[in-house]
Every structure is written in structure tokens, then in C-alpha cells.
């Protein structure tokens, strides 16, 4: 398999899942600032021009963080990346959707891609401030969910890989994480697969 990703981005979460599974895969870097995601060769793989993209052994490409994470969990069930019971699985998907859709898509997106929310430079600081508010409120909600648990589902799951990349962003931006989120972040940093990924992506 081939993972098309950008170091330190949401694709880091998929990189972690692949390392956790211990399956063979190749990493292909997509330089977003250089516009690699808009080049014809990448658009042929992912017309959405987004990351991550996973090209599977049959040559087909899968995009969107949630879809890739779900496919990996169902394809490699022995790794127990998704609870078998409907309630547990639903709670993992619930967290996955909230982290990717709200924390990332509404909060951090305003901080990292401010210009996509307004073309008026005079409004950029207000947009970034709103992004921080959304992220802080999001982490407060996640914090309550994590109370009394080491991981989202009790044991490591695909939701934890998603939550980690937003916690990583918060750390790099100096955004304070509430207690349970901070404990989760530190716990994730102790996982060998996470340490390998961060080394490979140039962060450790």
C-alpha cells in the first residue's frame, strides 16, 4: 500500500494506524505549500486534492480520514482498532466524526487555512480567534468523554489516532489541553508506533 501524506498533518493519524498494524506500506510525501496536491499526477489519485490518500494493493485509492481509518479497522480486525459491539463502535465513530469535522474542520482549519474562510485580510485575526474558541470548546467536550478512560473506547482505537493529531496541533500552537486530553496526549506519545511516526516525520 501507498500512503500519500504531509508530515504533521491529519495524515499523521493514518500513518500511526498503519504503524500500529505493522503492515507493509510506502509513504509518499505531498508538499502542500508547493502545491503538490494540485498537480496532475496527484489529482489522478485523488481528484479532491486532499490528504491523506491510501492506494491499496489492488491499485484503488481511498480518501477521507474517517473512511481510511474505518477500512483499516475492518480489514485488520485482529488489531481491534474498532470495538466489535455496536455501542462501542458507534462511540468511536462519534468521536472520529467530531474530531475530524469540528475540531479540525471548524476549529484548526480557521487557524491554518484562514484565507479559505475570508479573503478580507482585516478579518483574518478574528477568524483565527474563532478557530481557537472552537478548538478549546471542542477539547472541553472531548475531555469529559475521556474521564476515567485511557483511550476513547477504553483501549486504543481509530478515534485515538484522530484525536492525537489535533492534540499534537494544540501542543505546537501553545493551546492548553484540559487534563484528560493532556493525559491522553502524553499516553499516545509513549506508544512505540507514535514515536516511530514522529521520528519518520521529523518531529522527534
MIDOSE-1310 file (N, C-alpha, C; in nm, 2 decimals, decimal comma, always signed):
residues 204
xxxx	+0,08/-0,12/+0,00/+0,00/+0,00/+0,00/+0,09/+0,12/+0,00; +0,03/+0,23/-0,05/+0,10/+0,36/-0,05/+0,02/+0,47/+0,02; +0,08/+0,53/+0,11/+0,02/+0,64/+0,19/+0,07/+0,78/+0,14; -0,02/+0,86/+0,08/+0,01/+0,99/+0,04/-0,02/+1,09/+0,16
xxxx	+0,08/+1,15/+0,21/+0,06/+1,23/+0,33/+0,16/+1,35/+0,34; +0,13/+1,44/+0,44/+0,21/+1,55/+0,47/+0,25/+1,54/+0,61; +0,38/+1,55/+0,65/+0,42/+1,54/+0,79/+0,35/+1,64/+0,88; +0,31/+1,60/+0,99/+0,24/+1,69/+1,09/+0,10/+1,73/+1,06
xxxx	+0,04/+1,67/+0,96/-0,10/+1,70/+0,92/-0,19/+1,59/+0,97; -0,32/+1,60/+0,93/-0,41/+1,50/+0,97/-0,37/+1,36/+0,93; -0,29/+1,35/+0,82/-0,25/+1,22/+0,77/-0,15/+1,15/+0,86; -0,10/+1,23/+0,96/-0,02/+1,16/+1,06/-0,10/+1,06/+1,14
xxxx	-0,22/+1,08/+1,15/-0,31/+0,99/+1,22/-0,32/+0,85/+1,15; -0,33/+0,86/+1,02/-0,34/+0,74/+0,94/-0,20/+0,67/+0,94; -0,09/+0,75/+0,93/+0,04/+0,70/+0,94/+0,06/+0,61/+1,07; +0,00/+0,67/+1,18/+0,01/+0,60/+1,31/-0,06/+0,47/+1,30
xxxx	-0,18/+0,47/+1,24/-0,26/+0,34/+1,23/-0,19/+0,24/+1,15; -0,13/+0,28/+1,05/-0,05/+0,18/+0,96/+0,07/+0,12/+1,04; +0,13/+0,21/+1,12/+0,25/+0,16/+1,20/+0,20/+0,07/+1,31; +0,08/+0,10/+1,37/+0,02/+0,01/+1,47/-0,01/-0,12/+1,42
xxxx	-0,05/-0,13/+1,29/-0,09/-0,26/+1,23/+0,03/-0,34/+1,19; +0,14/-0,27/+1,17/+0,27/-0,34/+1,13/+0,26/-0,40/+1,00; +0,19/-0,34/+0,91/+0,18/-0,40/+0,77/+0,27/-0,32/+0,68; +0,31/-0,38/+0,56/+0,40/-0,31/+0,47/+0,33/-0,20/+0,40
xxxx	+0,39/-0,08/+0,39/+0,34/+0,03/+0,32/+0,45/+0,12/+0,28; +0,42/+0,20/+0,18/+0,52/+0,31/+0,14/+0,46/+0,44/+0,17; +0,55/+0,54/+0,21/+0,50/+0,67/+0,23/+0,54/+0,76/+0,11; +0,45/+0,84/+0,06/+0,48/+0,94/-0,04/+0,44/+1,08/+0,01
xxxx	+0,54/+1,17/+0,01/+0,51/+1,30/+0,07/+0,45/+1,39/-0,03; +0,34/+1,46/+0,02/+0,27/+1,56/-0,06/+0,30/+1,69/+0,00; +0,38/+1,78/-0,08/+0,42/+1,91/-0,03/+0,30/+2,01/-0,06; +0,22/+2,03/+0,05/+0,11/+2,12/+0,03/+0,15/+2,26/-0,01
xxxx	+0,24/+2,32/+0,06/+0,28/+2,46/+0,03/+0,33/+2,48/-0,11; +0,39/+2,37/-0,16/+0,44/+2,37/-0,30/+0,33/+2,34/-0,40; +0,22/+2,30/-0,36/+0,11/+2,28/-0,45/+0,10/+2,14/-0,51; +0,18/+2,04/-0,44/+0,18/+1,90/-0,50/+0,04/+1,84/-0,51
xxxx	-0,05/+1,88/-0,42/-0,18/+1,83/-0,42/-0,27/+1,87/-0,53; -0,22/+1,97/-0,61/-0,29/+2,02/-0,73/-0,23/+1,97/-0,86; -0,12/+1,90/-0,85/-0,05/+1,85/-0,97/-0,13/+1,74/-1,03; -0,12/+1,72/-1,17/-0,20/+1,62/-1,24/-0,17/+1,48/-1,19
xxxx	-0,05/+1,45/-1,15/-0,02/+1,31/-1,11/-0,09/+1,28/-0,97; -0,11/+1,38/-0,89/-0,18/+1,35/-0,76/-0,33/+1,36/-0,78; -0,37/+1,45/-0,87/-0,52/+1,46/-0,89/-0,57/+1,33/-0,96; -0,48/+1,26/-1,03/-0,52/+1,13/-1,09/-0,54/+1,03/-0,98
xxxx	-0,48/+1,04/-0,86/-0,50/+0,95/-0,75/-0,62/+1,00/-0,66; -0,62/+1,13/-0,64/-0,73/+1,19/-0,55/-0,77/+1,32/-0,62; -0,88/+1,32/-0,69/-0,93/+1,44/-0,76/-0,97/+1,55/-0,66; -0,99/+1,51/-0,53/-1,03/+1,61/-0,43/-0,91/+1,70/-0,39
xxxx	-0,79/+1,66/-0,43/-0,67/+1,73/-0,40/-0,65/+1,75/-0,24; -0,69/+1,64/-0,17/-0,68/+1,65/-0,02/-0,59/+1,53/+0,02; -0,54/+1,54/+0,15/-0,47/+1,43/+0,21/-0,55/+1,39/+0,33; -0,53/+1,27/+0,37/-0,45/+1,16/+0,32/-0,52/+1,09/+0,20
xxxx	-0,44/+1,01/+0,13/-0,49/+0,92/+0,03/-0,42/+0,79/+0,05; -0,49/+0,68/+0,04/-0,43/+0,55/+0,06/-0,46/+0,47/-0,07; -0,35/+0,43/-0,14/-0,36/+0,35/-0,26/-0,34/+0,20/-0,21; -0,44/+0,12/-0,23/-0,44/-0,02/-0,18/-0,37/-0,11/-0,28
xxxx	-0,35/-0,23/-0,23/-0,28/-0,33/-0,31/-0,34/-0,36/-0,45; -0,48/-0,34/-0,46/-0,54/-0,36/-0,59/-0,53/-0,24/-0,68; -0,47/-0,13/-0,63/-0,45/-0,01/-0,71/-0,56/+0,10/-0,69; -0,66/+0,06/-0,61/-0,77/+0,16/-0,59/-0,73/+0,25/-0,48
xxxx	-0,77/+0,38/-0,49/-0,74/+0,48/-0,39/-0,86/+0,51/-0,30; -0,83/+0,52/-0,17/-0,93/+0,56/-0,07/-0,89/+0,69/-0,01; -0,99/+0,78/+0,00/-0,96/+0,91/+0,06/-1,05/+0,94/+0,18; -1,03/+1,05/+0,25/-1,10/+1,09/+0,37/-1,05/+1,01/+0,49
xxxx	-1,01/+1,08/+0,60/-0,96/+1,02/+0,71/-1,05/+0,91/+0,77; -1,17/+0,95/+0,79/-1,27/+0,85/+0,85/-1,28/+0,72/+0,77; -1,29/+0,74/+0,64/-1,31/+0,62/+0,56/-1,18/+0,53/+0,56; -1,07/+0,59/+0,55/-0,94/+0,51/+0,55/-0,93/+0,44/+0,69
xxxx	-0,95/+0,51/+0,80/-0,94/+0,46/+0,93/-1,04/+0,34/+0,95; -1,16/+0,36/+0,90/-1,26/+0,25/+0,92/-1,22/+0,13/+0,83; -1,18/+0,15/+0,71/-1,14/+0,04/+0,63/-1,02/-0,04/+0,69; -0,92/+0,03/+0,75/-0,81/-0,03/+0,81/-0,86/-0,12/+0,93
xxxx	-0,95/-0,06/+1,01/-1,00/-0,13/+1,12/-1,08/-0,26/+1,08; -1,16/-0,25/+0,98/-1,24/-0,36/+0,94/-1,16/-0,47/+0,86; -1,06/-0,42/+0,79/-0,97/-0,51/+0,71/-0,88/-0,59/+0,80; -0,84/-0,53/+0,91/-0,75/-0,60/+1,00/-0,81/-0,61/+1,14
xxxx	-0,92/-0,69/+1,16/-0,99/-0,69/+1,28/-0,92/-0,74/+1,40; -0,81/-0,82/+1,38/-0,74/-0,88/+1,49/-0,67/-0,77/+1,57; -0,65/-0,65/+1,51/-0,58/-0,54/+1,58/-0,68/-0,47/+1,67; -0,81/-0,50/+1,66/-0,91/-0,44/+1,75/-0,91/-0,29/+1,75
xxxx	-0,90/-0,23/+1,63/-0,90/-0,08/+1,62/-1,04/-0,02/+1,63; -1,14/-0,11/+1,62/-1,28/-0,07/+1,63/-1,35/-0,17/+1,71; -1,42/-0,13/+1,82/-1,49/-0,23/+1,90/-1,59/-0,31/+1,82; -1,61/-0,44/+1,86/-1,70/-0,53/+1,79/-1,85/-0,50/+1,82
xxxx	-1,88/-0,45/+1,94/-2,02/-0,43/+1,98/-2,07/-0,30/+1,92; -2,19/-0,29/+1,88/-2,25/-0,17/+1,81/-2,23/-0,04/+1,89; -2,26/-0,05/+2,02/-2,25/+0,07/+2,10/-2,10/+0,12/+2,10; -2,01/+0,03/+2,13/-1,87/+0,07/+2,13/-1,82/+0,13/+2,00
xxxx	-1,86/+0,06/+1,89/-1,82/+0,11/+1,75/-1,88/+0,24/+1,72; -2,01/+0,26/+1,76/-2,08/+0,39/+1,74/-2,01/+0,50/+1,81; -1,97/+0,48/+1,94/-1,90/+0,58/+2,02/-1,77/+0,62/+1,95; -1,70/+0,52/+1,90/-1,57/+0,55/+1,83/-1,59/+0,64/+1,70
xxxx	-1,69/+0,60/+1,63/-1,73/+0,67/+1,51/-1,78/+0,81/+1,54; -1,85/+0,82/+1,65/-1,90/+0,95/+1,70/-1,78/+1,05/+1,73; -1,68/+1,00/+1,80/-1,56/+1,08/+1,83/-1,48/+1,11/+1,71; -1,47/+1,01/+1,62/-1,39/+1,03/+1,50/-1,46/+1,14/+1,42
xxxx	-1,59/+1,14/+1,40/-1,66/+1,24/+1,33/-1,64/+1,38/+1,39; -1,65/+1,39/+1,52/-1,64/+1,52/+1,59/-1,50/+1,57/+1,58; -1,40/+1,49/+1,60/-1,26/+1,54/+1,59/-1,23/+1,59/+1,45; -1,26/+1,51/+1,35/-1,23/+1,55/+1,21/-1,32/+1,66/+1,16
xxxx	-1,45/+1,65/+1,19/-1,54/+1,75/+1,14/-1,54/+1,89/+1,21; -1,53/+1,88/+1,35/-1,54/+2,00/+1,43/-1,41/+2,06/+1,47; -1,34/+1,98/+1,55/-1,21/+2,02/+1,60/-1,11/+2,06/+1,48; -1,10/+1,97/+1,39/-1,02/+2,00/+1,27/-1,09/+2,09/+1,17
xxxx	-1,20/+2,05/+1,12/-1,27/+2,12/+1,01/-1,32/+2,25/+1,04; -1,36/+2,28/+1,17/-1,42/+2,41/+1,20/-1,32/+2,49/+1,29; -1,24/+2,42/+1,37/-1,15/+2,49/+1,46/-1,01/+2,52/+1,40; -0,94/+2,41/+1,39/-0,80/+2,43/+1,34/-0,79/+2,48/+1,19
xxxx	-0,89/+2,44/+1,11/-0,89/+2,49/+0,97/-0,90/+2,64/+0,97; -0,97/+2,71/+1,06/-0,97/+2,85/+1,07/-0,83/+2,91/+1,10; -0,76/+2,83/+1,18/-0,62/+2,88/+1,22/-0,52/+2,86/+1,11; -0,53/+2,74/+1,05/-0,42/+2,70/+0,95/-0,46/+2,75/+0,81
xxxx	-0,58/+2,76/+0,77/-0,62/+2,80/+0,63/-0,72/+2,91/+0,64; -0,68/+3,02/+0,71/-0,77/+3,13/+0,74/-0,83/+3,19/+0,61; -0,74/+3,20/+0,51/-0,79/+3,26/+0,38/-0,90/+3,19/+0,31; -0,92/+3,06/+0,35/-1,04/+2,99/+0,29/-1,17/+3,03/+0,35
xxxx	-1,16/+3,10/+0,46/-1,29/+3,14/+0,53/-1,32/+3,29/+0,50; -1,22/+3,36/+0,46/-1,25/+3,50/+0,42/-1,13/+3,55/+0,34; -1,16/+3,63/+0,24/-1,05/+3,69/+0,16/-1,01/+3,82/+0,21; -1,08/+3,87/+0,31/-1,05/+4,00/+0,36/-0,94/+3,99/+0,47
xxxx	-0,82/+4,04/+0,45/-0,71/+4,02/+0,54/-0,75/+4,09/+0,68; -0,83/+4,19/+0,67/-0,86/+4,26/+0,80/-0,94/+4,17/+0,89; -1,00/+4,06/+0,84/-1,08/+3,97/+0,92/-1,01/+3,85/+0,96; -0,88/+3,83/+0,91/-0,81/+3,71/+0,94/-0,79/+3,68/+1,09
xxxx	-0,75/+3,78/+1,16/-0,72/+3,76/+1,31/-0,85/+3,72/+1,38; -0,96/+3,77/+1,34/-1,09/+3,74/+1,40/-1,13/+3,59/+1,37; -1,10/+3,55/+1,25/-1,12/+3,41/+1,20/-1,04/+3,32/+1,28; -0,91/+3,35/+1,30/-0,82/+3,26/+1,37/-0,86/+3,25/+1,52
xxxx	-0,91/+3,37/+1,58/-0,95/+3,37/+1,71/-1,07/+3,28/+1,73; -1,16/+3,29/+1,63/-1,28/+3,20/+1,64/-1,24/+3,05/+1,63; -1,14/+3,02/+1,55/-1,09/+2,89/+1,54/-1,04/+2,84/+1,67; -0,97/+2,92/+1,74/-0,92/+2,88/+1,88/-1,03/+2,85/+1,97
xxxx	-1,14/+2,94/+1,96/-1,25/+2,92/+2,05/-1,32/+2,79/+2,02; -1,34/+2,75/+1,90/-1,40/+2,63/+1,86/-1,31/+2,51/+1,91; -1,18/+2,52/+1,89/-1,09/+2,41/+1,93/-1,10/+2,40/+2,08; -1,09/+2,51/+2,16/-1,09/+2,50/+2,30/-1,22/+2,44/+2,35
xxxx	-1,34/+2,48/+2,29/-1,46/+2,42/+2,34/-1,47/+2,27/+2,30; -1,42/+2,24/+2,18/-1,42/+2,10/+2,14/-1,34/+2,01/+2,23; -1,22/+2,06/+2,27/-1,14/+1,98/+2,37/-1,20/+1,97/+2,50; -1,28/+2,07/+2,54/-1,35/+2,06/+2,67/-1,46/+1,95/+2,66
xxxx	-1,52/+1,94/+2,55/-1,62/+1,83/+2,53/-1,56/+1,70/+2,53; -1,45/+1,68/+2,46/-1,37/+1,56/+2,45/-1,32/+1,52/+2,58; -1,28/+1,62/+2,66/-1,22/+1,60/+2,79/-1,32/+1,52/+2,88; -1,45/+1,56/+2,88/-1,55/+1,49/+2,96/-1,57/+1,35/+2,91
xxxx	-1,56/+1,33/+2,78/-1,57/+1,19/+2,73/-1,46/+1,10/+2,77; -1,34/+1,16/+2,79/-1,22/+1,08/+2,83/-1,21/+1,05/+2,98; -1,30/+1,11/+3,06/-1,29/+1,10/+3,20/-1,29/+0,95/+3,24; -1,20/+0,91/+3,32/-1,19/+0,77/+3,37/-1,15/+0,67/+3,27
xxxx	-1,10/+0,71/+3,15/-1,06/+0,62/+3,04/-0,92/+0,65/+2,99; -0,84/+0,55/+2,96/-0,71/+0,57/+2,90/-0,72/+0,62/+2,75; -0,82/+0,56/+2,68/-0,84/+0,59/+2,54/-0,99/+0,61/+2,52; -1,03/+0,65/+2,40/-1,17/+0,69/+2,37/-1,26/+0,57/+2,40
xxxx	-1,22/+0,45/+2,36/-1,30/+0,33/+2,38/-1,25/+0,24/+2,49; -1,17/+0,30/+2,57/-1,11/+0,22/+2,68/-0,97/+0,17/+2,64; -0,97/+0,11/+2,52/-0,84/+0,06/+2,46/-0,82/+0,14/+2,33; -0,70/+0,14/+2,28/-0,67/+0,21/+2,16/-0,76/+0,18/+2,04
xxxx	-0,80/+0,28/+1,97/-0,89/+0,27/+1,85/-0,86/+0,37/+1,75; -0,93/+0,37/+1,64/-0,90/+0,46/+1,53/-0,93/+0,61/+1,58; -1,02/+0,62/+1,67/-1,06/+0,76/+1,72/-0,94/+0,82/+1,79; -0,86/+0,74/+1,86/-0,74/+0,80/+1,93/-0,64/+0,85/+1,83
xxxx	-0,62/+0,79/+1,72/-0,53/+0,84/+1,62/-0,57/+0,97/+1,57; -0,70/+0,99/+1,55/-0,75/+1,12/+1,50/-0,74/+1,23/+1,61; -0,78/+1,19/+1,73/-0,77/+1,29/+1,85/-0,62/+1,33/+1,87; -0,53/+1,24/+1,85/-0,39/+1,27/+1,87/-0,34/+1,38/+1,78
xxxx	-0,38/+1,37/+1,65/-0,32/+1,47/+1,56/-0,37/+1,61/+1,59; -0,49/+1,63/+1,65/-0,54/+1,76/+1,69/-0,47/+1,80/+1,82; -0,45/+1,70/+1,91/-0,38/+1,74/+2,03/-0,23/+1,78/+2,00; -0,18/+1,72/+1,90/-0,04/+1,75/+1,85/-0,04/+1,89/+1,80
xxxx	-0,14/+1,93/+1,73/-0,15/+2,07/+1,68/-0,16/+2,17/+1,79; -0,25/+2,13/+1,89/-0,27/+2,22/+2,01/-0,13/+2,24/+2,08; -0,06/+2,13/+2,09/+0,07/+2,14/+2,16/+0,16/+2,24/+2,08; +0,17/+2,22/+1,95/+0,26/+2,30/+1,87/+0,22/+2,45/+1,87
xxxx	+0,09/+2,48/+1,89/+0,03/+2,61/+1,88/+0,03/+2,68/+2,02; +0,07/+2,60/+2,12/+0,06/+2,65/+2,26/-0,08/+2,67/+2,32; -0,17/+2,59/+2,26/-0,31/+2,59/+2,31/-0,32/+2,48/+2,42; -0,36/+2,53/+2,54/-0,36/+2,44/+2,66/-0,47/+2,33/+2,64
xxxx	-0,43/+2,21/+2,67/-0,52/+2,10/+2,67/-0,57/+2,07/+2,81; -0,70/+2,05/+2,82/-0,76/+2,02/+2,95/-0,70/+1,88/+3,00; -0,71/+1,86/+3,13/-0,65/+1,75/+3,20/-0,65/+1,61/+3,13; -0,77/+1,56/+3,10/-0,79/+1,43/+3,05/-0,73/+1,42/+2,90
xxxx	-0,75/+1,53/+2,83/-0,69/+1,53/+2,69/-0,54/+1,54/+2,70; -0,48/+1,61/+2,79/-0,34/+1,62/+2,81/-0,28/+1,48/+2,85; -0,35/+1,41/+2,94/-0,31/+1,28/+2,98/-0,32/+1,18/+2,86; -0,42/+1,19/+2,78/-0,43/+1,11/+2,66/-0,32/+1,14/+2,56
xxxx	-0,29/+1,27/+2,54/-0,18/+1,31/+2,45/-0,05/+1,25/+2,49; -0,02/+1,26/+2,62/+0,11/+1,20/+2,68/+0,11/+1,05/+2,66; -0,01/+0,99/+2,68/-0,01/+0,84/+2,67/+0,01/+0,80/+2,53; -0,04/+0,88/+2,44/-0,02/+0,85/+2,29/+0,13/+0,86/+2,26
xxxx	+0,19/+0,97/+2,31/+0,33/+0,99/+2,29/+0,42/+0,88/+2,33; +0,37/+0,80/+2,43/+0,45/+0,69/+2,48/+0,44/+0,56/+2,39; +0,34/+0,56/+2,30/+0,33/+0,44/+2,22/+0,44/+0,43/+2,12; +0,50/+0,31/+2,10/+0,61/+0,30/+2,01/+0,58/+0,34/+1,87
xxxx	+0,46/+0,30/+1,82/+0,42/+0,34/+1,68/+0,42/+0,49/+1,66; +0,37/+0,56/+1,76/+0,36/+0,71/+1,76/+0,50/+0,76/+1,76; +0,59/+0,71/+1,84/+0,73/+0,76/+1,84/+0,80/+0,74/+1,71; +0,77/+0,62/+1,65/+0,83/+0,59/+1,52/+0,78/+0,69/+1,41
xxxx	+0,65/+0,71/+1,41/+0,59/+0,81/+1,31/+0,65/+0,95/+1,33; +0,66/+0,99/+1,45/+0,71/+1,13/+1,47/+0,86/+1,14/+1,43; +0,93/+1,04/+1,46/+1,07/+1,04/+1,41/+1,08/+1,04/+1,26; +1,00/+0,96/+1,19/+1,00/+0,95/+1,05/+0,95/+1,08/+0,99
xxxx	+0,86/+1,15/+1,06/+0,81/+1,28/+1,00/+0,89/+1,40/+1,05; +1,00/+1,37/+1,12/+1,09/+1,48/+1,15/+1,06/+1,56/+1,28; +0,98/+1,50/+1,37/+0,94/+1,57/+1,49/+1,01/+1,52/+1,62; +1,08/+1,41/+1,61/+1,15/+1,36/+1,73/+1,29/+1,32/+1,70
